[in-house]
């Protein structure tokens, strides 16, 4: 998901529907996605705190479609904080038919995204 910081800021500013990720789904972690987010300086617990809204600020989520051939998959783009207040952006693939969600990637928010996120959460 290559999206420019400006696109992310526009989405944070202008999308109307804030959804809540399904709290009944459990996280699916393996060596690959744990190592991937570790490359960004994050741990699985931090992403789970964002997903389940355990940080001091509201978690914002945008549901998007991703086509892979004839199959359409959904992703959640999440913006939120972990319990310590670290600002995190994550891409999540939900698999409700299996009762799971999988972290595709997660990384600390850019300062410009953080600013747009804070403006949005204070509305």
Phi and psi restraints in degrees (range 20) as a CNS / XPLOR table:
assign (resid 1 and name C) (resid 2 and name N)
       (resid 2 and name CA) (resid 2 and name C) 1.0 -90.3 20.0 2
assign (resid 2 and name N) (resid 2 and name CA)
       (resid 2 and name C) (resid 3 and name N) 1.0 104.6 20.0 2
assign (resid 2 and name C) (resid 3 and name N)
       (resid 3 and name CA) (resid 3 and name C) 1.0 -125.9 20.0 2
assign (resid 3 and name N) (resid 3 and name CA)
       (resid 3 and name C) (resid 4 and name N) 1.0 134.2 20.0 2
assign (resid 3 and name C) (resid 4 and name N)
       (resid 4 and name CA) (resid 4 and name C) 1.0 -71.1 20.0 2
assign (resid 4 and name N) (resid 4 and name CA)
       (resid 4 and name C) (resid 5 and name N) 1.0 154.5 20.0 2
assign (resid 4 and name C) (resid 5 and name N)
       (resid 5 and name CA) (resid 5 and name C) 1.0 -56.3 20.0 2
assign (resid 5 and name N) (resid 5 and name CA)
       (resid 5 and name C) (resid 6 and name N) 1.0 -34.5 20.0 2
assign (resid 5 and name C) (resid 6 and name N)
       (resid 6 and name CA) (resid 6 and name C) 1.0 -65.0 20.0 2
assign (resid 6 and name N) (resid 6 and name CA)
       (resid 6 and name C) (resid 7 and name N) 1.0 -40.7 20.0 2
assign (resid 6 and name C) (resid 7 and name N)
       (resid 7 and name CA) (resid 7 and name C) 1.0 -61.9 20.0 2
assign (resid 7 and name N) (resid 7 and name CA)
       (resid 7 and name C) (resid 8 and name N) 1.0 -41.6 20.0 2
assign (resid 7 and name C) (resid 8 and name N)
       (resid 8 and name CA) (resid 8 and name C) 1.0 -63.2 20.0 2
assign (resid 8 and name N) (resid 8 and name CA)
       (resid 8 and name C) (resid 9 and name N) 1.0 -44.4 20.0 2
assign (resid 8 and name C) (resid 9 and name N)
       (resid 9 and name CA) (resid 9 and name C) 1.0 -62.4 20.0 2
assign (resid 9 and name N) (resid 9 and name CA)
       (resid 9 and name C) (resid 10 and name N) 1.0 -41.6 20.0 2
assign (resid 9 and name C) (resid 10 and name N)
       (resid 10 and name CA) (resid 10 and name C) 1.0 -61.9 20.0 2
assign (resid 10 and name N) (resid 10 and name CA)
       (resid 10 and name C) (resid 11 and name N) 1.0 -42.6 20.0 2
assign (resid 10 and name C) (resid 11 and name N)
       (resid 11 and name CA) (resid 11 and name C) 1.0 -62.9 20.0 2
assign (resid 11 and name N) (resid 11 and name CA)
       (resid 11 and name C) (resid 12 and name N) 1.0 -42.7 20.0 2
assign (resid 11 and name C) (resid 12 and name N)
       (resid 12 and name CA) (resid 12 and name C) 1.0 -63.6 20.0 2
assign (resid 12 and name N) (resid 12 and name CA)
       (resid 12 and name C) (resid 13 and name N) 1.0 -36.1 20.0 2
assign (resid 12 and name C) (resid 13 and name N)
       (resid 13 and name CA) (resid 13 and name C) 1.0 -76.6 20.0 2
assign (resid 13 and name N) (resid 13 and name CA)
       (resid 13 and name C) (resid 14 and name N) 1.0 -39.3 20.0 2
assign (resid 13 and name C) (resid 14 and name N)
       (resid 14 and name CA) (resid 14 and name C) 1.0 -111.4 20.0 2
assign (resid 14 and name N) (resid 14 and name CA)
       (resid 14 and name C) (resid 15 and name N) 1.0 -13.7 20.0 2
assign (resid 14 and name C) (resid 15 and name N)
       (resid 15 and name CA) (resid 15 and name C) 1.0 -72.3 20.0 2
assign (resid 15 and name N) (resid 15 and name CA)
       (resid 15 and name C) (resid 16 and name N) 1.0 139.5 20.0 2
assign (resid 15 and name C) (resid 16 and name N)
       (resid 16 and name CA) (resid 16 and name C) 1.0 -91.5 20.0 2
assign (resid 16 and name N) (resid 16 and name CA)
       (resid 16 and name C) (resid 17 and name N) 1.0 -35.2 20.0 2
assign (resid 16 and name C) (resid 17 and name N)
       (resid 17 and name CA) (resid 17 and name C) 1.0 -97.5 20.0 2
assign (resid 17 and name N) (resid 17 and name CA)
       (resid 17 and name C) (resid 18 and name N) 1.0 115.5 20.0 2
assign (resid 17 and name C) (resid 18 and name N)
       (resid 18 and name CA) (resid 18 and name C) 1.0 -98.9 20.0 2
assign (resid 18 and name N) (resid 18 and name CA)
       (resid 18 and name C) (resid 19 and name N) 1.0 117.4 20.0 2
assign (resid 18 and name C) (resid 19 and name N)
       (resid 19 and name CA) (resid 19 and name C) 1.0 -99.7 20.0 2
assign (resid 19 and name N) (resid 19 and name CA)
       (resid 19 and name C) (resid 20 and name N) 1.0 165.3 20.0 2
assign (resid 19 and name C) (resid 20 and name N)
       (resid 20 and name CA) (resid 20 and name C) 1.0 -114.7 20.0 2
assign (resid 20 and name N) (resid 20 and name CA)
       (resid 20 and name C) (resid 21 and name N) 1.0 126.1 20.0 2
assign (resid 20 and name C) (resid 21 and name N)
       (resid 21 and name CA) (resid 21 and name C) 1.0 -60.0 20.0 2
assign (resid 21 and name N) (resid 21 and name CA)
       (resid 21 and name C) (resid 22 and name N) 1.0 150.6 20.0 2
assign (resid 21 and name C) (resid 22 and name N)
       (resid 22 and name CA) (resid 22 and name C) 1.0 -64.9 20.0 2
assign (resid 22 and name N) (resid 22 and name CA)
       (resid 22 and name C) (resid 23 and name N) 1.0 110.5 20.0 2
assign (resid 22 and name C) (resid 23 and name N)
       (resid 23 and name CA) (resid 23 and name C) 1.0 -72.0 20.0 2
assign (resid 23 and name N) (resid 23 and name CA)
       (resid 23 and name C) (resid 24 and name N) 1.0 -11.3 20.0 2
assign (resid 23 and name C) (resid 24 and name N)
       (resid 24 and name CA) (resid 24 and name C) 1.0 -80.7 20.0 2
assign (resid 24 and name N) (resid 24 and name CA)
       (resid 24 and name C) (resid 25 and name N) 1.0 -13.5 20.0 2
assign (resid 24 and name C) (resid 25 and name N)
       (resid 25 and name CA) (resid 25 and name C) 1.0 -80.2 20.0 2
assign (resid 25 and name N) (resid 25 and name CA)
       (resid 25 and name C) (resid 26 and name N) 1.0 146.2 20.0 2
assign (resid 25 and name C) (resid 26 and name N)
       (resid 26 and name CA) (resid 26 and name C) 1.0 -103.0 20.0 2
assign (resid 26 and name N) (resid 26 and name CA)
       (resid 26 and name C) (resid 27 and name N) 1.0 151.7 20.0 2
assign (resid 26 and name C) (resid 27 and name N)
       (resid 27 and name CA) (resid 27 and name C) 1.0 -71.9 20.0 2
assign (resid 27 and name N) (resid 27 and name CA)
       (resid 27 and name C) (resid 28 and name N) 1.0 142.2 20.0 2
assign (resid 27 and name C) (resid 28 and name N)
       (resid 28 and name CA) (resid 28 and name C) 1.0 -115.8 20.0 2
assign (resid 28 and name N) (resid 28 and name CA)
       (resid 28 and name C) (resid 29 and name N) 1.0 104.5 20.0 2
assign (resid 28 and name C) (resid 29 and name N)
       (resid 29 and name CA) (resid 29 and name C) 1.0 -113.2 20.0 2
assign (resid 29 and name N) (resid 29 and name CA)
       (resid 29 and name C) (resid 30 and name N) 1.0 141.7 20.0 2
assign (resid 29 and name C) (resid 30 and name N)
       (resid 30 and name CA) (resid 30 and name C) 1.0 -141.0 20.0 2
assign (resid 30 and name N) (resid 30 and name CA)
       (resid 30 and name C) (resid 31 and name N) 1.0 -179.5 20.0 2
assign (resid 30 and name C) (resid 31 and name N)
       (resid 31 and name CA) (resid 31 and name C) 1.0 -58.3 20.0 2
assign (resid 31 and name N) (resid 31 and name CA)
       (resid 31 and name C) (resid 32 and name N) 1.0 -37.7 20.0 2
assign (resid 31 and name C) (resid 32 and name N)
       (resid 32 and name CA) (resid 32 and name C) 1.0 -64.4 20.0 2
assign (resid 32 and name N) (resid 32 and name CA)
       (resid 32 and name C) (resid 33 and name N) 1.0 -53.1 20.0 2
assign (resid 32 and name C) (resid 33 and name N)
       (resid 33 and name CA) (resid 33 and name C) 1.0 -76.2 20.0 2
assign (resid 33 and name N) (resid 33 and name CA)
       (resid 33 and name C) (resid 34 and name N) 1.0 -26.3 20.0 2
assign (resid 33 and name C) (resid 34 and name N)
       (resid 34 and name CA) (resid 34 and name C) 1.0 -65.3 20.0 2
assign (resid 34 and name N) (resid 34 and name CA)
       (resid 34 and name C) (resid 35 and name N) 1.0 -46.4 20.0 2
assign (resid 34 and name C) (resid 35 and name N)
       (resid 35 and name CA) (resid 35 and name C) 1.0 -65.7 20.0 2
assign (resid 35 and name N) (resid 35 and name CA)
       (resid 35 and name C) (resid 36 and name N) 1.0 -36.1 20.0 2
assign (resid 35 and name C) (resid 36 and name N)
       (resid 36 and name CA) (resid 36 and name C) 1.0 -63.4 20.0 2
assign (resid 36 and name N) (resid 36 and name CA)
       (resid 36 and name C) (resid 37 and name N) 1.0 -48.1 20.0 2
assign (resid 36 and name C) (resid 37 and name N)
       (resid 37 and name CA) (resid 37 and name C) 1.0 -72.1 20.0 2
assign (resid 37 and name N) (resid 37 and name CA)
       (resid 37 and name C) (resid 38 and name N) 1.0 -27.4 20.0 2
assign (resid 37 and name C) (resid 38 and name N)
       (resid 38 and name CA) (resid 38 and name C) 1.0 -62.7 20.0 2
assign (resid 38 and name N) (resid 38 and name CA)
       (resid 38 and name C) (resid 39 and name N) 1.0 -33.8 20.0 2
assign (resid 38 and name C) (resid 39 and name N)
       (resid 39 and name CA) (resid 39 and name C) 1.0 -61.7 20.0 2
assign (resid 39 and name N) (resid 39 and name CA)
       (resid 39 and name C) (resid 40 and name N) 1.0 -22.3 20.0 2
assign (resid 39 and name C) (resid 40 and name N)
       (resid 40 and name CA) (resid 40 and name C) 1.0 -98.4 20.0 2
assign (resid 40 and name N) (resid 40 and name CA)
       (resid 40 and name C) (resid 41 and name N) 1.0 6.7 20.0 2
assign (resid 40 and name C) (resid 41 and name N)
       (resid 41 and name CA) (resid 41 and name C) 1.0 82.5 20.0 2
assign (resid 41 and name N) (resid 41 and name CA)
       (resid 41 and name C) (resid 42 and name N) 1.0 19.8 20.0 2
assign (resid 41 and name C) (resid 42 and name N)
       (resid 42 and name CA) (resid 42 and name C) 1.0 -118.6 20.0 2
assign (resid 42 and name N) (resid 42 and name CA)
       (resid 42 and name C) (resid 43 and name N) 1.0 160.6 20.0 2
assign (resid 42 and name C) (resid 43 and name N)
       (resid 43 and name CA) (resid 43 and name C) 1.0 -116.7 20.0 2
assign (resid 43 and name N) (resid 43 and name CA)
       (resid 43 and name C) (resid 44 and name N) 1.0 156.0 20.0 2
assign (resid 43 and name C) (resid 44 and name N)
       (resid 44 and name CA) (resid 44 and name C) 1.0 -54.2 20.0 2
assign (resid 44 and name N) (resid 44 and name CA)
       (resid 44 and name C) (resid 45 and name N) 1.0 -39.0 20.0 2
assign (resid 44 and name C) (resid 45 and name N)
       (resid 45 and name CA) (resid 45 and name C) 1.0 -58.9 20.0 2
assign (resid 45 and name N) (resid 45 and name CA)
       (resid 45 and name C) (resid 46 and name N) 1.0 -36.9 20.0 2
assign (resid 45 and name C) (resid 46 and name N)
       (resid 46 and name CA) (resid 46 and name C) 1.0 -66.1 20.0 2
assign (resid 46 and name N) (resid 46 and name CA)
       (resid 46 and name C) (resid 47 and name N) 1.0 -42.7 20.0 2
assign (resid 46 and name C) (resid 47 and name N)
       (resid 47 and name CA) (resid 47 and name C) 1.0 -66.6 20.0 2
assign (resid 47 and name N) (resid 47 and name CA)
       (resid 47 and name C) (resid 48 and name N) 1.0 -39.7 20.0 2
assign (resid 47 and name C) (resid 48 and name N)
       (resid 48 and name CA) (resid 48 and name C) 1.0 -62.5 20.0 2
assign (resid 48 and name N) (resid 48 and name CA)
       (resid 48 and name C) (resid 49 and name N) 1.0 -38.4 20.0 2
assign (resid 48 and name C) (resid 49 and name N)
       (resid 49 and name CA) (resid 49 and name C) 1.0 -63.6 20.0 2
assign (resid 49 and name N) (resid 49 and name CA)
       (resid 49 and name C) (resid 50 and name N) 1.0 -36.3 20.0 2
assign (resid 49 and name C) (resid 50 and name N)
       (resid 50 and name CA) (resid 50 and name C) 1.0 -68.6 20.0 2
assign (resid 50 and name N) (resid 50 and name CA)
       (resid 50 and name C) (resid 51 and name N) 1.0 -48.7 20.0 2
assign (resid 50 and name C) (resid 51 and name N)
       (resid 51 and name CA) (resid 51 and name C) 1.0 -56.4 20.0 2
assign (resid 51 and name N) (resid 51 and name CA)
       (resid 51 and name C) (resid 52 and name N) 1.0 -46.0 20.0 2
assign (resid 51 and name C) (resid 52 and name N)
       (resid 52 and name CA) (resid 52 and name C) 1.0 -88.7 20.0 2
assign (resid 52 and name N) (resid 52 and name CA)
       (resid 52 and name C) (resid 53 and name N) 1.0 4.5 20.0 2
assign (resid 52 and name C) (resid 53 and name N)
       (resid 53 and name CA) (resid 53 and name C) 1.0 67.4 20.0 2
assign (resid 53 and name N) (resid 53 and name CA)
       (resid 53 and name C) (resid 54 and name N) 1.0 39.8 20.0 2
assign (resid 53 and name C) (resid 54 and name N)
       (resid 54 and name CA) (resid 54 and name C) 1.0 -93.0 20.0 2
assign (resid 54 and name N) (resid 54 and name CA)
       (resid 54 and name C) (resid 55 and name N) 1.0 1.7 20.0 2
assign (resid 54 and name C) (resid 55 and name N)
       (resid 55 and name CA) (resid 55 and name C) 1.0 -83.6 20.0 2
assign (resid 55 and name N) (resid 55 and name CA)
       (resid 55 and name C) (resid 56 and name N) 1.0 173.9 20.0 2
assign (resid 55 and name C) (resid 56 and name N)
       (resid 56 and name CA) (resid 56 and name C) 1.0 -71.1 20.0 2
assign (resid 56 and name N) (resid 56 and name CA)
       (resid 56 and name C) (resid 57 and name N) 1.0 -17.8 20.0 2
assign (resid 56 and name C) (resid 57 and name N)
       (resid 57 and name CA) (resid 57 and name C) 1.0 -116.2 20.0 2
assign (resid 57 and name N) (resid 57 and name CA)
       (resid 57 and name C) (resid 58 and name N) 1.0 156.0 20.0 2
assign (resid 57 and name C) (resid 58 and name N)
       (resid 58 and name CA) (resid 58 and name C) 1.0 -56.9 20.0 2
assign (resid 58 and name N) (resid 58 and name CA)
       (resid 58 and name C) (resid 59 and name N) 1.0 139.5 20.0 2
assign (resid 58 and name C) (resid 59 and name N)
       (resid 59 and name CA) (resid 59 and name C) 1.0 -87.9 20.0 2
assign (resid 59 and name N) (resid 59 and name CA)
       (resid 59 and name C) (resid 60 and name N) 1.0 126.9 20.0 2
assign (resid 59 and name C) (resid 60 and name N)
       (resid 60 and name CA) (resid 60 and name C) 1.0 -98.8 20.0 2
assign (resid 60 and name N) (resid 60 and name CA)
       (resid 60 and name C) (resid 61 and name N) 1.0 139.8 20.0 2
assign (resid 60 and name C) (resid 61 and name N)
       (resid 61 and name CA) (resid 61 and name C) 1.0 -136.4 20.0 2
assign (resid 61 and name N) (resid 61 and name CA)
       (resid 61 and name C) (resid 62 and name N) 1.0 140.1 20.0 2
assign (resid 61 and name C) (resid 62 and name N)
       (resid 62 and name CA) (resid 62 and name C) 1.0 -124.5 20.0 2
assign (resid 62 and name N) (resid 62 and name CA)
       (resid 62 and name C) (resid 63 and name N) 1.0 126.3 20.0 2
assign (resid 62 and name C) (resid 63 and name N)
       (resid 63 and name CA) (resid 63 and name C) 1.0 -90.8 20.0 2
assign (resid 63 and name N) (resid 63 and name CA)
       (resid 63 and name C) (resid 64 and name N) 1.0 128.4 20.0 2
assign (resid 63 and name C) (resid 64 and name N)
       (resid 64 and name CA) (resid 64 and name C) 1.0 -127.6 20.0 2
assign (resid 64 and name N) (resid 64 and name CA)
       (resid 64 and name C) (resid 65 and name N) 1.0 158.2 20.0 2
assign (resid 64 and name C) (resid 65 and name N)
       (resid 65 and name CA) (resid 65 and name C) 1.0 -101.6 20.0 2
assign (resid 65 and name N) (resid 65 and name CA)
       (resid 65 and name C) (resid 66 and name N) 1.0 144.9 20.0 2
assign (resid 65 and name C) (resid 66 and name N)
       (resid 66 and name CA) (resid 66 and name C) 1.0 -132.8 20.0 2
assign (resid 66 and name N) (resid 66 and name CA)
       (resid 66 and name C) (resid 67 and name N) 1.0 120.7 20.0 2
assign (resid 66 and name C) (resid 67 and name N)
       (resid 67 and name CA) (resid 67 and name C) 1.0 -90.8 20.0 2
assign (resid 67 and name N) (resid 67 and name CA)
       (resid 67 and name C) (resid 68 and name N) 1.0 133.5 20.0 2
assign (resid 67 and name C) (resid 68 and name N)
       (resid 68 and name CA) (resid 68 and name C) 1.0 -128.3 20.0 2
assign (resid 68 and name N) (resid 68 and name CA)
       (resid 68 and name C) (resid 69 and name N) 1.0 93.8 20.0 2
assign (resid 68 and name C) (resid 69 and name N)
       (resid 69 and name CA) (resid 69 and name C) 1.0 65.0 20.0 2
assign (resid 69 and name N) (resid 69 and name CA)
       (resid 69 and name C) (resid 70 and name N) 1.0 -122.6 20.0 2
assign (resid 69 and name C) (resid 70 and name N)
       (resid 70 and name CA) (resid 70 and name C) 1.0 -89.2 20.0 2
assign (resid 70 and name N) (resid 70 and name CA)
       (resid 70 and name C) (resid 71 and name N) 1.0 -6.6 20.0 2
assign (resid 70 and name C) (resid 71 and name N)
       (resid 71 and name CA) (resid 71 and name C) 1.0 -97.6 20.0 2
assign (resid 71 and name N) (resid 71 and name CA)
       (resid 71 and name C) (resid 72 and name N) 1.0 133.4 20.0 2
assign (resid 71 and name C) (resid 72 and name N)
       (resid 72 and name CA) (resid 72 and name C) 1.0 -106.9 20.0 2
assign (resid 72 and name N) (resid 72 and name CA)
       (resid 72 and name C) (resid 73 and name N) 1.0 123.2 20.0 2
assign (resid 72 and name C) (resid 73 and name N)
       (resid 73 and name CA) (resid 73 and name C) 1.0 -111.4 20.0 2
assign (resid 73 and name N) (resid 73 and name CA)
       (resid 73 and name C) (resid 74 and name N) 1.0 151.5 20.0 2
assign (resid 73 and name C) (resid 74 and name N)
       (resid 74 and name CA) (resid 74 and name C) 1.0 -104.7 20.0 2
assign (resid 74 and name N) (resid 74 and name CA)
       (resid 74 and name C) (resid 75 and name N) 1.0 148.6 20.0 2
assign (resid 74 and name C) (resid 75 and name N)
       (resid 75 and name CA) (resid 75 and name C) 1.0 -132.2 20.0 2
assign (resid 75 and name N) (resid 75 and name CA)
       (resid 75 and name C) (resid 76 and name N) 1.0 150.8 20.0 2
assign (resid 75 and name C) (resid 76 and name N)
       (resid 76 and name CA) (resid 76 and name C) 1.0 -108.1 20.0 2
assign (resid 76 and name N) (resid 76 and name CA)
       (resid 76 and name C) (resid 77 and name N) 1.0 130.6 20.0 2
assign (resid 76 and name C) (resid 77 and name N)
       (resid 77 and name CA) (resid 77 and name C) 1.0 -101.8 20.0 2
assign (resid 77 and name N) (resid 77 and name CA)
       (resid 77 and name C) (resid 78 and name N) 1.0 116.6 20.0 2
assign (resid 77 and name C) (resid 78 and name N)
       (resid 78 and name CA) (resid 78 and name C) 1.0 -109.1 20.0 2
assign (resid 78 and name N) (resid 78 and name CA)
       (resid 78 and name C) (resid 79 and name N) 1.0 142.2 20.0 2
assign (resid 78 and name C) (resid 79 and name N)
       (resid 79 and name CA) (resid 79 and name C) 1.0 -127.9 20.0 2
assign (resid 79 and name N) (resid 79 and name CA)
       (resid 79 and name C) (resid 80 and name N) 1.0 126.7 20.0 2
assign (resid 79 and name C) (resid 80 and name N)
       (resid 80 and name CA) (resid 80 and name C) 1.0 -173.4 20.0 2
assign (resid 80 and name N) (resid 80 and name CA)
       (resid 80 and name C) (resid 81 and name N) 1.0 -168.1 20.0 2
assign (resid 80 and name C) (resid 81 and name N)
       (resid 81 and name CA) (resid 81 and name C) 1.0 -125.9 20.0 2
assign (resid 81 and name N) (resid 81 and name CA)
       (resid 81 and name C) (resid 82 and name N) 1.0 150.0 20.0 2
assign (resid 81 and name C) (resid 82 and name N)
       (resid 82 and name CA) (resid 82 and name C) 1.0 -82.1 20.0 2
assign (resid 82 and name N) (resid 82 and name CA)
       (resid 82 and name C) (resid 83 and name N) 1.0 -179.1 20.0 2
assign (resid 82 and name C) (resid 83 and name N)
       (resid 83 and name CA) (resid 83 and name C) 1.0 -61.6 20.0 2
assign (resid 83 and name N) (resid 83 and name CA)
       (resid 83 and name C) (resid 84 and name N) 1.0 -26.0 20.0 2
assign (resid 83 and name C) (resid 84 and name N)
       (resid 84 and name CA) (resid 84 and name C) 1.0 -85.8 20.0 2
assign (resid 84 and name N) (resid 84 and name CA)
       (resid 84 and name C) (resid 85 and name N) 1.0 -6.3 20.0 2
assign (resid 84 and name C) (resid 85 and name N)
       (resid 85 and name CA) (resid 85 and name C) 1.0 96.7 20.0 2
assign (resid 85 and name N) (resid 85 and name CA)
       (resid 85 and name C) (resid 86 and name N) 1.0 6.1 20.0 2
assign (resid 85 and name C) (resid 86 and name N)
       (resid 86 and name CA) (resid 86 and name C) 1.0 -69.2 20.0 2
assign (resid 86 and name N) (resid 86 and name CA)
       (resid 86 and name C) (resid 87 and name N) 1.0 130.3 20.0 2
assign (resid 86 and name C) (resid 87 and name N)
       (resid 87 and name CA) (resid 87 and name C) 1.0 -82.4 20.0 2
assign (resid 87 and name N) (resid 87 and name CA)
       (resid 87 and name C) (resid 88 and name N) 1.0 123.0 20.0 2
assign (resid 87 and name C) (resid 88 and name N)
       (resid 88 and name CA) (resid 88 and name C) 1.0 -131.0 20.0 2
assign (resid 88 and name N) (resid 88 and name CA)
       (resid 88 and name C) (resid 89 and name N) 1.0 140.9 20.0 2
assign (resid 88 and name C) (resid 89 and name N)
       (resid 89 and name CA) (resid 89 and name C) 1.0 -115.4 20.0 2
assign (resid 89 and name N) (resid 89 and name CA)
       (resid 89 and name C) (resid 90 and name N) 1.0 134.7 20.0 2
assign (resid 89 and name C) (resid 90 and name N)
       (resid 90 and name CA) (resid 90 and name C) 1.0 -140.4 20.0 2
assign (resid 90 and name N) (resid 90 and name CA)
       (resid 90 and name C) (resid 91 and name N) 1.0 148.3 20.0 2
assign (resid 90 and name C) (resid 91 and name N)
       (resid 91 and name CA) (resid 91 and name C) 1.0 -111.0 20.0 2
assign (resid 91 and name N) (resid 91 and name CA)
       (resid 91 and name C) (resid 92 and name N) 1.0 123.8 20.0 2
assign (resid 91 and name C) (resid 92 and name N)
       (resid 92 and name CA) (resid 92 and name C) 1.0 -121.1 20.0 2
assign (resid 92 and name N) (resid 92 and name CA)
       (resid 92 and name C) (resid 93 and name N) 1.0 136.0 20.0 2
assign (resid 92 and name C) (resid 93 and name N)
       (resid 93 and name CA) (resid 93 and name C) 1.0 -106.4 20.0 2
assign (resid 93 and name N) (resid 93 and name CA)
       (resid 93 and name C) (resid 94 and name N) 1.0 110.8 20.0 2
assign (resid 93 and name C) (resid 94 and name N)
       (resid 94 and name CA) (resid 94 and name C) 1.0 -84.8 20.0 2
assign (resid 94 and name N) (resid 94 and name CA)
       (resid 94 and name C) (resid 95 and name N) 1.0 140.8 20.0 2
assign (resid 94 and name C) (resid 95 and name N)
       (resid 95 and name CA) (resid 95 and name C) 1.0 -128.9 20.0 2
assign (resid 95 and name N) (resid 95 and name CA)
       (resid 95 and name C) (resid 96 and name N) 1.0 73.9 20.0 2
assign (resid 95 and name C) (resid 96 and name N)
       (resid 96 and name CA) (resid 96 and name C) 1.0 -60.9 20.0 2
assign (resid 96 and name N) (resid 96 and name CA)
       (resid 96 and name C) (resid 97 and name N) 1.0 -28.6 20.0 2
assign (resid 96 and name C) (resid 97 and name N)
       (resid 97 and name CA) (resid 97 and name C) 1.0 -64.7 20.0 2
assign (resid 97 and name N) (resid 97 and name CA)
       (resid 97 and name C) (resid 98 and name N) 1.0 -20.3 20.0 2
assign (resid 97 and name C) (resid 98 and name N)
       (resid 98 and name CA) (resid 98 and name C) 1.0 -109.3 20.0 2
assign (resid 98 and name N) (resid 98 and name CA)
       (resid 98 and name C) (resid 99 and name N) 1.0 -1.9 20.0 2
assign (resid 98 and name C) (resid 99 and name N)
       (resid 99 and name CA) (resid 99 and name C) 1.0 73.2 20.0 2
assign (resid 99 and name N) (resid 99 and name CA)
       (resid 99 and name C) (resid 100 and name N) 1.0 26.1 20.0 2
assign (resid 99 and name C) (resid 100 and name N)
       (resid 100 and name CA) (resid 100 and name C) 1.0 -130.4 20.0 2
assign (resid 100 and name N) (resid 100 and name CA)
       (resid 100 and name C) (resid 101 and name N) 1.0 159.5 20.0 2
assign (resid 100 and name C) (resid 101 and name N)
       (resid 101 and name CA) (resid 101 and name C) 1.0 -132.2 20.0 2
assign (resid 101 and name N) (resid 101 and name CA)
       (resid 101 and name C) (resid 102 and name N) 1.0 149.4 20.0 2
assign (resid 101 and name C) (resid 102 and name N)
       (resid 102 and name CA) (resid 102 and name C) 1.0 -127.0 20.0 2
assign (resid 102 and name N) (resid 102 and name CA)
       (resid 102 and name C) (resid 103 and name N) 1.0 133.9 20.0 2
assign (resid 102 and name C) (resid 103 and name N)
       (resid 103 and name CA) (resid 103 and name C) 1.0 -79.6 20.0 2
assign (resid 103 and name N) (resid 103 and name CA)
       (resid 103 and name C) (resid 104 and name N) 1.0 119.7 20.0 2
assign (resid 103 and name C) (resid 104 and name N)
       (resid 104 and name CA) (resid 104 and name C) 1.0 -81.0 20.0 2
assign (resid 104 and name N) (resid 104 and name CA)
       (resid 104 and name C) (resid 105 and name N) 1.0 -46.3 20.0 2
assign (resid 104 and name C) (resid 105 and name N)
       (resid 105 and name CA) (resid 105 and name C) 1.0 -160.2 20.0 2
assign (resid 105 and name N) (resid 105 and name CA)
       (resid 105 and name C) (resid 106 and name N) 1.0 159.9 20.0 2
assign (resid 105 and name C) (resid 106 and name N)
       (resid 106 and name CA) (resid 106 and name C) 1.0 -156.5 20.0 2
assign (resid 106 and name N) (resid 106 and name CA)
       (resid 106 and name C) (resid 107 and name N) 1.0 146.6 20.0 2
assign (resid 106 and name C) (resid 107 and name N)
       (resid 107 and name CA) (resid 107 and name C) 1.0 -159.5 20.0 2
assign (resid 107 and name N) (resid 107 and name CA)
       (resid 107 and name C) (resid 108 and name N) 1.0 158.7 20.0 2
assign (resid 107 and name C) (resid 108 and name N)
       (resid 108 and name CA) (resid 108 and name C) 1.0 -63.2 20.0 2
assign (resid 108 and name N) (resid 108 and name CA)
       (resid 108 and name C) (resid 109 and name N) 1.0 142.4 20.0 2
assign (resid 108 and name C) (resid 109 and name N)
       (resid 109 and name CA) (resid 109 and name C) 1.0 -64.9 20.0 2
assign (resid 109 and name N) (resid 109 and name CA)
       (resid 109 and name C) (resid 110 and name N) 1.0 143.1 20.0 2
assign (resid 109 and name C) (resid 110 and name N)
       (resid 110 and name CA) (resid 110 and name C) 1.0 -67.5 20.0 2
assign (resid 110 and name N) (resid 110 and name CA)
       (resid 110 and name C) (resid 111 and name N) 1.0 152.3 20.0 2
assign (resid 110 and name C) (resid 111 and name N)
       (resid 111 and name CA) (resid 111 and name C) 1.0 -55.0 20.0 2
assign (resid 111 and name N) (resid 111 and name CA)
       (resid 111 and name C) (resid 112 and name N) 1.0 -38.6 20.0 2
assign (resid 111 and name C) (resid 112 and name N)
       (resid 112 and name CA) (resid 112 and name C) 1.0 -68.0 20.0 2
assign (resid 112 and name N) (resid 112 and name CA)
       (resid 112 and name C) (resid 113 and name N) 1.0 -37.4 20.0 2
assign (resid 112 and name C) (resid 113 and name N)
       (resid 113 and name CA) (resid 113 and name C) 1.0 -68.8 20.0 2
assign (resid 113 and name N) (resid 113 and name CA)
       (resid 113 and name C) (resid 114 and name N) 1.0 -41.1 20.0 2
assign (resid 113 and name C) (resid 114 and name N)
       (resid 114 and name CA) (resid 114 and name C) 1.0 -59.3 20.0 2
assign (resid 114 and name N) (resid 114 and name CA)
       (resid 114 and name C) (resid 115 and name N) 1.0 -41.8 20.0 2
assign (resid 114 and name C) (resid 115 and name N)
       (resid 115 and name CA) (resid 115 and name C) 1.0 -62.8 20.0 2
assign (resid 115 and name N) (resid 115 and name CA)
       (resid 115 and name C) (resid 116 and name N) 1.0 -45.6 20.0 2
assign (resid 115 and name C) (resid 116 and name N)
       (resid 116 and name CA) (resid 116 and name C) 1.0 -65.1 20.0 2
assign (resid 116 and name N) (resid 116 and name CA)
       (resid 116 and name C) (resid 117 and name N) 1.0 -39.2 20.0 2
assign (resid 116 and name C) (resid 117 and name N)
       (resid 117 and name CA) (resid 117 and name C) 1.0 -61.6 20.0 2
assign (resid 117 and name N) (resid 117 and name CA)
       (resid 117 and name C) (resid 118 and name N) 1.0 -46.6 20.0 2
assign (resid 117 and name C) (resid 118 and name N)
       (resid 118 and name CA) (resid 118 and name C) 1.0 -64.5 20.0 2
assign (resid 118 and name N) (resid 118 and name CA)
       (resid 118 and name C) (resid 119 and name N) 1.0 -38.4 20.0 2
assign (resid 118 and name C) (resid 119 and name N)
       (resid 119 and name CA) (resid 119 and name C) 1.0 -61.0 20.0 2
assign (resid 119 and name N) (resid 119 and name CA)
       (resid 119 and name C) (resid 120 and name N) 1.0 -41.5 20.0 2
assign (resid 119 and name C) (resid 120 and name N)
       (resid 120 and name CA) (resid 120 and name C) 1.0 -70.5 20.0 2
assign (resid 120 and name N) (resid 120 and name CA)
       (resid 120 and name C) (resid 121 and name N) 1.0 -40.0 20.0 2
assign (resid 120 and name C) (resid 121 and name N)
       (resid 121 and name CA) (resid 121 and name C) 1.0 -75.6 20.0 2
assign (resid 121 and name N) (resid 121 and name CA)
       (resid 121 and name C) (resid 122 and name N) 1.0 -16.5 20.0 2
assign (resid 121 and name C) (resid 122 and name N)
       (resid 122 and name CA) (resid 122 and name C) 1.0 -91.3 20.0 2
assign (resid 122 and name N) (resid 122 and name CA)
       (resid 122 and name C) (resid 123 and name N) 1.0 1.5 20.0 2
